[in-house]
Amino acid sequence: MMDKQIHRGTLEMVAAMLISGTIGWFVLLTGLPVFEVVFWRCVFGALTLLVVCAMLGFLRPGLLSRYTAMLAMVSGVAIVGNWLLLFASYSRASIAIGTAVYNVQPFLLVVLAALFLGEKLTLQKLAWLSISFLGMLAIVSAHGSAGLGGGDYLTGIGFALGAAFLYAVAALIIKKLKGIPPHLIALIQVSVGVLMLAPLADFTTLPQGQQTWSILLTLGVVHTGGMYVLLYGAIQKLPTALTGALSFIYPIAAIAVDWVAFDHQLSALQWLGVVAILLAAAGMQQGWSLRAWWWRSVS
Protein backbone atom coordinates (compact mmCIF):
# COMPACT_ATOMS: atom_id res chain seq x y z
CA MET A 1 0.00 0.00 0.00
CA MET A 2 2.83 2.38 0.93
CA ASP A 3 4.69 1.59 -2.31
CA LYS A 4 1.56 2.40 -4.32
CA GLN A 5 1.16 5.68 -2.45
CA ILE A 6 4.78 6.67 -3.07
CA HIS A 7 4.48 5.65 -6.75
CA ARG A 8 1.35 7.79 -7.17
CA GLY A 9 2.92 10.68 -5.28
CA THR A 10 6.03 10.47 -7.47
CA LEU A 11 3.91 10.63 -10.64
CA GLU A 12 1.99 13.61 -9.26
CA MET A 13 5.19 15.43 -8.31
CA VAL A 14 6.83 14.78 -11.69
CA ALA A 15 3.69 16.02 -13.49
CA ALA A 16 3.52 19.15 -11.30
CA MET A 17 7.18 19.99 -11.95
CA LEU A 18 6.90 19.41 -15.71
CA ILE A 19 3.84 21.68 -15.80
CA SER A 20 5.76 24.33 -13.83
CA GLY A 21 8.64 24.08 -16.29
CA THR A 22 6.40 25.22 -19.16
CA ILE A 23 4.96 28.30 -17.42
CA GLY A 24 7.56 30.67 -18.89
CA TRP A 25 6.82 29.46 -22.41
CA PHE A 26 3.08 30.11 -22.00
CA VAL A 27 3.70 33.52 -20.42
CA LEU A 28 5.83 34.69 -23.35
CA LEU A 29 3.42 33.19 -25.90
CA THR A 30 0.61 35.49 -24.74
CA GLY A 31 2.54 38.60 -25.80
CA LEU A 32 0.66 40.48 -23.06
CA PRO A 33 2.00 42.75 -20.30
CA VAL A 34 3.02 40.74 -17.27
CA PHE A 35 0.40 42.18 -14.92
CA GLU A 36 -2.38 41.17 -17.37
CA VAL A 37 -1.05 37.61 -17.58
CA VAL A 38 -0.89 37.34 -13.79
CA PHE A 39 -4.36 38.88 -13.40
CA TRP A 40 -6.04 36.38 -15.72
CA ARG A 41 -4.00 33.54 -14.23
CA CYS A 42 -5.40 34.51 -10.84
CA VAL A 43 -8.97 34.78 -12.17
CA PHE A 44 -9.02 31.34 -13.82
CA GLY A 45 -6.92 29.82 -11.03
CA ALA A 46 -9.35 31.13 -8.39
CA LEU A 47 -12.35 29.67 -10.24
CA THR A 48 -10.59 26.30 -10.55
CA LEU A 49 -9.47 26.20 -6.91
CA LEU A 50 -12.92 27.33 -5.74
CA VAL A 51 -14.41 24.21 -7.37
CA VAL A 52 -11.63 22.01 -5.93
CA CYS A 53 -12.05 23.40 -2.40
CA ALA A 54 -15.84 23.01 -2.61
CA MET A 55 -15.48 19.37 -3.71
CA LEU A 56 -13.02 18.65 -0.87
CA GLY A 57 -15.18 20.36 1.74
CA PHE A 58 -12.68 23.13 2.48
CA LEU A 59 -15.21 25.98 2.28
CA ARG A 60 -16.95 25.12 5.54
CA PRO A 61 -16.79 27.72 8.32
CA GLY A 62 -14.29 27.30 11.13
CA LEU A 63 -11.23 26.30 9.11
CA LEU A 64 -9.80 29.81 9.30
CA SER A 65 -9.58 32.25 12.17
CA ARG A 66 -9.35 35.98 11.52
CA TYR A 67 -5.60 35.79 12.21
CA THR A 68 -4.90 32.84 9.86
CA ALA A 69 -7.07 34.40 7.14
CA MET A 70 -5.02 37.61 7.43
CA LEU A 71 -1.74 35.66 7.22
CA ALA A 72 -2.98 33.78 4.14
CA MET A 73 -3.90 37.08 2.47
CA VAL A 74 -0.49 38.59 3.23
CA SER A 75 1.14 35.47 1.75
CA GLY A 76 -1.06 36.05 -1.31
CA VAL A 77 0.39 39.55 -1.77
CA ALA A 78 3.90 38.02 -1.67
CA ILE A 79 3.03 35.18 -4.08
CA VAL A 80 1.41 37.50 -6.63
CA GLY A 81 4.37 39.88 -6.41
CA ASN A 82 6.62 36.87 -6.91
CA TRP A 83 4.78 35.93 -10.11
CA LEU A 84 4.94 39.50 -11.44
CA LEU A 85 8.71 39.72 -10.96
CA LEU A 86 9.49 36.18 -12.15
CA PHE A 87 7.44 36.54 -15.32
CA ALA A 88 9.05 39.94 -15.99
CA SER A 89 12.49 38.31 -15.73
CA TYR A 90 11.75 35.86 -18.56
CA SER A 91 11.79 38.43 -21.37
CA ARG A 92 14.92 40.11 -19.99
CA ALA A 93 17.24 37.33 -18.83
CA SER A 94 15.55 34.33 -20.54
CA ILE A 95 13.42 31.61 -18.98
CA ALA A 96 16.47 29.45 -18.21
CA ILE A 97 18.43 32.14 -16.36
CA GLY A 98 15.36 33.57 -14.60
CA THR A 99 14.41 30.11 -13.34
CA ALA A 100 17.96 29.26 -12.26
CA VAL A 101 18.37 32.50 -10.28
CA TYR A 102 14.88 31.98 -8.82
CA ASN A 103 16.17 28.72 -7.30
CA VAL A 104 18.18 30.66 -4.71
CA GLN A 105 14.87 30.86 -2.81
CA PRO A 106 15.75 28.02 -0.34
CA PHE A 107 18.74 30.05 0.83
CA LEU A 108 16.71 33.21 1.27
CA LEU A 109 14.18 31.19 3.27
CA VAL A 110 16.99 29.86 5.50
CA VAL A 111 18.25 33.40 6.14
CA LEU A 112 14.74 34.73 6.87
CA ALA A 113 14.00 31.77 9.16
CA ALA A 114 17.23 32.48 11.06
CA LEU A 115 16.34 36.17 11.41
CA PHE A 116 12.65 35.86 12.32
CA LEU A 117 12.08 32.31 13.59
CA GLY A 118 15.36 31.83 15.43
CA GLU A 119 16.32 28.78 13.36
CA LYS A 120 20.00 27.90 13.51
CA LEU A 121 22.19 28.91 10.55
CA THR A 122 24.77 26.10 10.46
CA LEU A 123 28.20 26.14 8.82
CA GLN A 124 26.99 23.51 6.37
CA LYS A 125 24.12 25.74 5.25
CA LEU A 126 26.49 28.70 4.98
CA ALA A 127 28.84 26.60 2.81
CA TRP A 128 26.06 25.71 0.37
CA LEU A 129 24.91 29.34 0.45
CA SER A 130 28.43 30.41 -0.56
CA ILE A 131 28.42 28.03 -3.53
CA SER A 132 25.04 29.39 -4.61
CA PHE A 133 26.40 32.94 -4.33
CA LEU A 134 29.38 32.02 -6.53
CA GLY A 135 26.93 30.60 -9.06
CA MET A 136 25.07 33.91 -8.99
CA LEU A 137 28.33 35.79 -9.61
CA ALA A 138 29.06 33.55 -12.60
CA ILE A 139 25.63 34.26 -14.10
CA VAL A 140 25.87 38.01 -13.47
CA SER A 141 29.41 38.20 -14.92
CA ALA A 142 28.09 36.62 -18.13
CA HIS A 143 26.38 39.95 -18.86
CA GLY A 144 27.29 41.05 -22.35
CA SER A 145 28.40 37.62 -23.60
CA ALA A 146 26.84 35.96 -26.60
CA GLY A 147 23.67 33.90 -26.47
CA LEU A 148 21.81 35.93 -23.85
CA GLY A 149 18.02 35.99 -24.12
CA GLY A 150 16.34 39.34 -23.43
CA GLY A 151 17.45 42.94 -23.71
CA ASP A 152 18.08 43.89 -20.08
CA TYR A 153 19.96 40.95 -18.60
CA LEU A 154 20.90 42.40 -15.22
CA THR A 155 17.40 43.77 -14.64
CA GLY A 156 16.03 40.32 -15.41
CA ILE A 157 18.36 38.78 -12.81
CA GLY A 158 17.28 41.42 -10.30
CA PHE A 159 13.62 40.60 -10.96
CA ALA A 160 14.28 36.87 -10.49
CA LEU A 161 16.07 37.57 -7.19
CA GLY A 162 13.16 39.74 -6.06
CA ALA A 163 10.75 36.94 -7.00
CA ALA A 164 12.80 34.45 -4.98
CA PHE A 165 12.77 36.79 -1.97
CA LEU A 166 8.98 37.22 -2.12
CA TYR A 167 8.50 33.45 -2.44
CA ALA A 168 10.68 32.96 0.64
CA VAL A 169 8.55 35.53 2.51
CA ALA A 170 5.38 33.67 1.48
CA ALA A 171 6.88 30.33 2.55
CA LEU A 172 7.85 31.82 5.91
CA ILE A 173 4.28 33.01 6.46
CA ILE A 174 2.82 29.66 5.36
CA LYS A 175 4.91 27.97 8.08
CA LYS A 176 2.53 29.71 10.49
CA LEU A 177 -0.52 28.17 8.77
CA LYS A 178 -0.04 24.53 9.77
CA GLY A 179 -3.32 22.63 9.77
CA ILE A 180 -4.91 24.86 7.10
CA PRO A 181 -5.64 22.93 3.87
CA PRO A 182 -3.03 24.10 1.31
CA HIS A 183 -5.65 24.17 -1.46
CA LEU A 184 -7.59 26.74 0.58
CA ILE A 185 -4.43 28.81 1.12
CA ALA A 186 -3.82 28.74 -2.65
CA LEU A 187 -7.43 29.84 -3.29
CA ILE A 188 -6.99 32.80 -0.93
CA GLN A 189 -3.68 33.72 -2.58
CA VAL A 190 -5.05 33.85 -6.13
CA SER A 191 -8.20 35.62 -4.92
CA VAL A 192 -5.97 38.28 -3.37
CA GLY A 193 -4.23 38.50 -6.75
CA VAL A 194 -7.54 39.23 -8.48
CA LEU A 195 -8.31 42.03 -6.00
CA MET A 196 -4.76 43.44 -6.23
CA LEU A 197 -4.60 43.57 -10.01
CA ALA A 198 -8.22 44.32 -10.94
CA PRO A 199 -7.71 48.11 -10.57
CA LEU A 200 -4.83 47.88 -13.09
CA ALA A 201 -6.75 45.76 -15.61
CA ASP A 202 -8.15 47.51 -18.69
CA PHE A 203 -11.52 45.83 -19.19
CA THR A 204 -12.27 48.03 -22.20
CA THR A 205 -9.42 46.42 -24.15
CA LEU A 206 -9.52 42.71 -23.38
CA PRO A 207 -6.94 40.22 -24.75
CA GLN A 208 -7.64 39.44 -28.40
CA GLY A 209 -7.82 36.09 -30.18
CA GLN A 210 -8.86 32.57 -29.27
CA GLN A 211 -5.23 31.44 -28.91
CA THR A 212 -4.46 34.12 -26.31
CA TRP A 213 -7.55 33.24 -24.26
CA SER A 214 -6.68 29.53 -24.53
CA ILE A 215 -3.17 30.23 -23.16
CA LEU A 216 -4.54 32.36 -20.30
CA LEU A 217 -7.12 29.68 -19.48
CA THR A 218 -4.36 27.05 -19.47
CA LEU A 219 -2.20 29.17 -17.16
CA GLY A 220 -5.10 29.48 -14.73
CA VAL A 221 -6.65 26.01 -14.87
CA VAL A 222 -3.60 23.80 -15.56
CA HIS A 223 -0.57 25.79 -14.36
CA THR A 224 -2.32 27.08 -11.23
CA GLY A 225 -5.34 25.00 -10.17
CA GLY A 226 -4.18 21.66 -11.59
CA MET A 227 -0.53 22.15 -10.62
CA TYR A 228 -1.42 23.03 -7.02
CA VAL A 229 -3.66 19.95 -6.70
CA LEU A 230 -0.90 17.68 -8.05
CA LEU A 231 1.82 19.33 -5.96
CA TYR A 232 -0.05 19.24 -2.67
CA GLY A 233 -1.24 15.69 -3.34
CA ALA A 234 2.37 14.63 -3.91
CA ILE A 235 3.67 16.43 -0.80
CA GLN A 236 1.14 14.53 1.34
CA LYS A 237 2.29 11.17 -0.03
CA LEU A 238 6.08 11.51 -0.37
CA PRO A 239 8.97 11.70 2.09
CA THR A 240 10.45 15.21 2.32
CA ALA A 241 13.79 14.13 0.80
CA LEU A 242 12.10 12.65 -2.28
CA THR A 243 9.89 15.72 -2.66
CA GLY A 244 13.00 17.94 -2.58
CA ALA A 245 14.84 15.77 -5.10
CA LEU A 246 11.94 15.71 -7.57
CA SER A 247 11.50 19.48 -7.30
CA PHE A 248 14.63 19.91 -9.42
CA ILE A 249 12.73 18.62 -12.42
CA TYR A 250 11.21 22.12 -12.60
CA PRO A 251 14.36 24.14 -13.42
CA ILE A 252 15.69 21.39 -15.71
CA ALA A 253 12.38 21.33 -17.62
CA ALA A 254 12.34 25.15 -17.83
CA ILE A 255 15.88 25.22 -19.26
CA ALA A 256 14.95 22.52 -21.80
CA VAL A 257 11.76 24.38 -22.82
CA ASP A 258 13.69 27.64 -23.23
CA TRP A 259 16.17 25.90 -25.53
CA VAL A 260 13.57 24.02 -27.62
CA ALA A 261 10.96 26.79 -27.88
CA PHE A 262 13.17 29.90 -28.11
CA ASP A 263 16.62 28.52 -28.97
CA HIS A 264 18.12 30.26 -25.94
CA GLN A 265 21.46 28.53 -25.43
CA LEU A 266 23.50 29.22 -22.32
CA SER A 267 27.17 30.15 -22.42
CA ALA A 268 29.72 28.03 -20.55
CA LEU A 269 29.89 30.59 -17.74
CA GLN A 270 26.11 30.67 -17.42
CA TRP A 271 25.98 26.86 -17.30
CA LEU A 272 28.58 26.93 -14.53
CA GLY A 273 26.44 29.34 -12.53
CA VAL A 274 23.23 27.34 -13.11
CA VAL A 275 24.89 24.08 -12.04
CA ALA A 276 26.38 25.72 -8.91
CA ILE A 277 23.00 27.13 -7.81
CA LEU A 278 21.08 23.88 -8.42
CA LEU A 279 23.81 21.75 -6.82
CA ALA A 280 23.89 24.00 -3.74
CA ALA A 281 20.09 24.01 -3.45
CA ALA A 282 20.02 20.21 -3.75
CA GLY A 283 22.81 19.84 -1.20
CA MET A 284 21.02 22.00 1.36
CA GLN A 285 17.56 20.48 0.83
CA GLN A 286 18.92 16.93 1.02
CA GLY A 287 21.15 17.71 4.00
CA TRP A 288 24.37 16.67 2.25
CA SER A 289 27.58 17.26 4.15
CA LEU A 290 29.82 19.37 1.93
CA ARG A 291 32.97 17.90 3.48
CA ALA A 292 31.78 14.29 2.96
CA TRP A 293 30.52 15.08 -0.55
CA TRP A 294 33.85 16.68 -1.52
CA TRP A 295 35.85 13.78 -0.06
CA ARG A 296 33.83 11.21 -2.01
CA SER A 297 34.23 13.20 -5.24
CA VAL A 298 38.04 13.30 -5.01
CA SER A 299 38.68 9.83 -3.54
C-alpha positions in Angstrom: 0.0 0.0 0.0 2.8 2.4 0.9 4.7 1.6 -2.3 1.6 2.4 -4.3 1.2 5.7 -2.4 4.8 6.7 -3.1 4.5 5.7 -6.8 1.4 7.8 -7.2 2.9 10.7 -5.3 6.0 10.5 -7.5 3.9 10.6 -10.6 2.0 13.6 -9.3 5.2 15.4 -8.3 6.8 14.8 -11.7 3.7 16.0 -13.5 3.5 19.1 -11.3 7.2 20.0 -12.0 6.9 19.4 -15.7 3.8 21.7 -15.8 5.8 24.3 -13.8 8.6 24.1 -16.3 6.4 25.2 -19.2 5.0 28.3 -17.4 7.6 30.7 -18.9 6.8 29.5 -22.4 3.1 30.1 -22.0 3.7 33.5 -20.4 5.8 34.7 -23.4 3.4 33.2 -25.9 0.6 35.5 -24.7 2.5 38.6 -25.8 0.7 40.5 -23.1 2.0 42.8 -20.3 3.0 40.7 -17.3 0.4 42.2 -14.9 -2.4 41.2 -17.4 -1.0 37.6 -17.6 -0.9 37.3 -13.8 -4.4 38.9 -13.4 -6.0 36.4 -15.7 -4.0 33.5 -14.2 -5.4 34.5 -10.8 -9.0 34.8 -12.2 -9.0 31.3 -13.8 -6.9 29.8 -11.0 -9.3 31.1 -8.4 -12.3 29.7 -10.2 -10.6 26.3 -10.5 -9.5 26.2 -6.9 -12.9 27.3 -5.7 -14.4 24.2 -7.4 -11.6 22.0 -5.9 -12.1 23.4 -2.4 -15.8 23.0 -2.6 -15.5 19.4 -3.7 -13.0 18.7 -0.9 -15.2 20.4 1.7 -12.7 23.1 2.5 -15.2 26.0 2.3 -17.0 25.1 5.5 -16.8 27.7 8.3 -14.3 27.3 11.1 -11.2 26.3 9.1 -9.8 29.8 9.3 -9.6 32.3 12.2 -9.3 36.0 11.5 -5.6 35.8 12.2 -4.9 32.8 9.9 -7.1 34.4 7.1 -5.0 37.6 7.4 -1.7 35.7 7.2 -3.0 33.8 4.1 -3.9 37.1 2.5 -0.5 38.6 3.2 1.1 35.5 1.7 -1.1 36.0 -1.3 0.4 39.5 -1.8 3.9 38.0 -1.7 3.0 35.2 -4.1 1.4 37.5 -6.6 4.4 39.9 -6.4 6.6 36.9 -6.9 4.8 35.9 -10.1 4.9 39.5 -11.4 8.7 39.7 -11.0 9.5 36.2 -12.1 7.4 36.5 -15.3 9.0 39.9 -16.0 12.5 38.3 -15.7 11.8 35.9 -18.6 11.8 38.4 -21.4 14.9 40.1 -20.0 17.2 37.3 -18.8 15.5 34.3 -20.5 13.4 31.6 -19.0 16.5 29.4 -18.2 18.4 32.1 -16.4 15.4 33.6 -14.6 14.4 30.1 -13.3 18.0 29.3 -12.3 18.4 32.5 -10.3 14.9 32.0 -8.8 16.2 28.7 -7.3 18.2 30.7 -4.7 14.9 30.9 -2.8 15.8 28.0 -0.3 18.7 30.0 0.8 16.7 33.2 1.3 14.2 31.2 3.3 17.0 29.9 5.5 18.2 33.4 6.1 14.7 34.7 6.9 14.0 31.8 9.2 17.2 32.5 11.1 16.3 36.2 11.4 12.7 35.9 12.3 12.1 32.3 13.6 15.4 31.8 15.4 16.3 28.8 13.4 20.0 27.9 13.5 22.2 28.9 10.6 24.8 26.1 10.5 28.2 26.1 8.8 27.0 23.5 6.4 24.1 25.7 5.3 26.5 28.7 5.0 28.8 26.6 2.8 26.1 25.7 0.4 24.9 29.3 0.5 28.4 30.4 -0.6 28.4 28.0 -3.5 25.0 29.4 -4.6 26.4 32.9 -4.3 29.4 32.0 -6.5 26.9 30.6 -9.1 25.1 33.9 -9.0 28.3 35.8 -9.6 29.1 33.6 -12.6 25.6 34.3 -14.1 25.9 38.0 -13.5 29.4 38.2 -14.9 28.1 36.6 -18.1 26.4 39.9 -18.9 27.3 41.1 -22.4 28.4 37.6 -23.6 26.8 36.0 -26.6 23.7 33.9 -26.5 21.8 35.9 -23.9 18.0 36.0 -24.1 16.3 39.3 -23.4 17.4 42.9 -23.7 18.1 43.9 -20.1 20.0 41.0 -18.6 20.9 42.4 -15.2 17.4 43.8 -14.6 16.0 40.3 -15.4 18.4 38.8 -12.8 17.3 41.4 -10.3 13.6 40.6 -11.0 14.3 36.9 -10.5 16.1 37.6 -7.2 13.2 39.7 -6.1 10.7 36.9 -7.0 12.8 34.5 -5.0 12.8 36.8 -2.0 9.0 37.2 -2.1 8.5 33.5 -2.4 10.7 33.0 0.6 8.5 35.5 2.5 5.4 33.7 1.5 6.9 30.3 2.5 7.9 31.8 5.9 4.3 33.0 6.5 2.8 29.7 5.4 4.9 28.0 8.1 2.5 29.7 10.5 -0.5 28.2 8.8 0.0 24.5 9.8 -3.3 22.6 9.8 -4.9 24.9 7.1 -5.6 22.9 3.9 -3.0 24.1 1.3 -5.7 24.2 -1.5 -7.6 26.7 0.6 -4.4 28.8 1.1 -3.8 28.7 -2.7 -7.4 29.8 -3.3 -7.0 32.8 -0.9 -3.7 33.7 -2.6 -5.0 33.9 -6.1 -8.2 35.6 -4.9 -6.0 38.3 -3.4 -4.2 38.5 -6.7 -7.5 39.2 -8.5 -8.3 42.0 -6.0 -4.8 43.4 -6.2 -4.6 43.6 -10.0 -8.2 44.3 -10.9 -7.7 48.1 -10.6 -4.8 47.9 -13.1 -6.7 45.8 -15.6 -8.1 47.5 -18.7 -11.5 45.8 -19.2 -12.3 48.0 -22.2 -9.4 46.4 -24.2 -9.5 42.7 -23.4 -6.9 40.2 -24.8 -7.6 39.4 -28.4 -7.8 36.1 -30.2 -8.9 32.6 -29.3 -5.2 31.4 -28.9 -4.5 34.1 -26.3 -7.5 33.2 -24.3 -6.7 29.5 -24.5 -3.2 30.2 -23.2 -4.5 32.4 -20.3 -7.1 29.7 -19.5 -4.4 27.0 -19.5 -2.2 29.2 -17.2 -5.1 29.5 -14.7 -6.6 26.0 -14.9 -3.6 23.8 -15.6 -0.6 25.8 -14.4 -2.3 27.1 -11.2 -5.3 25.0 -10.2 -4.2 21.7 -11.6 -0.5 22.1 -10.6 -1.4 23.0 -7.0 -3.7 19.9 -6.7 -0.9 17.7 -8.0 1.8 19.3 -6.0 -0.1 19.2 -2.7 -1.2 15.7 -3.3 2.4 14.6 -3.9 3.7 16.4 -0.8 1.1 14.5 1.3 2.3 11.2 0.0 6.1 11.5 -0.4 9.0 11.7 2.1 10.5 15.2 2.3 13.8 14.1 0.8 12.1 12.7 -2.3 9.9 15.7 -2.7 13.0 17.9 -2.6 14.8 15.8 -5.1 11.9 15.7 -7.6 11.5 19.5 -7.3 14.6 19.9 -9.4 12.7 18.6 -12.4 11.2 22.1 -12.6 14.4 24.1 -13.4 15.7 21.4 -15.7 12.4 21.3 -17.6 12.3 25.2 -17.8 15.9 25.2 -19.3 14.9 22.5 -21.8 11.8 24.4 -22.8 13.7 27.6 -23.2 16.2 25.9 -25.5 13.6 24.0 -27.6 11.0 26.8 -27.9 13.2 29.9 -28.1 16.6 28.5 -29.0 18.1 30.3 -25.9 21.5 28.5 -25.4 23.5 29.2 -22.3 27.2 30.2 -22.4 29.7 28.0 -20.6 29.9 30.6 -17.7 26.1 30.7 -17.4 26.0 26.9 -17.3 28.6 26.9 -14.5 26.4 29.3 -12.5 23.2 27.3 -13.1 24.9 24.1 -12.0 26.4 25.7 -8.9 23.0 27.1 -7.8 21.1 23.9 -8.4 23.8 21.8 -6.8 23.9 24.0 -3.7 20.1 24.0 -3.4 20.0 20.2 -3.8 22.8 19.8 -1.2 21.0 22.0 1.4 17.6 20.5 0.8 18.9 16.9 1.0 21.2 17.7 4.0 24.4 16.7 2.2 27.6 17.3 4.1 29.8 19.4 1.9 33.0 17.9 3.5 31.8 14.3 3.0 30.5 15.1 -0.5 33.9 16.7 -1.5 35.9 13.8 -0.1 33.8 11.2 -2.0 34.2 13.2 -5.2 38.0 13.3 -5.0 38.7 9.8 -3.5 
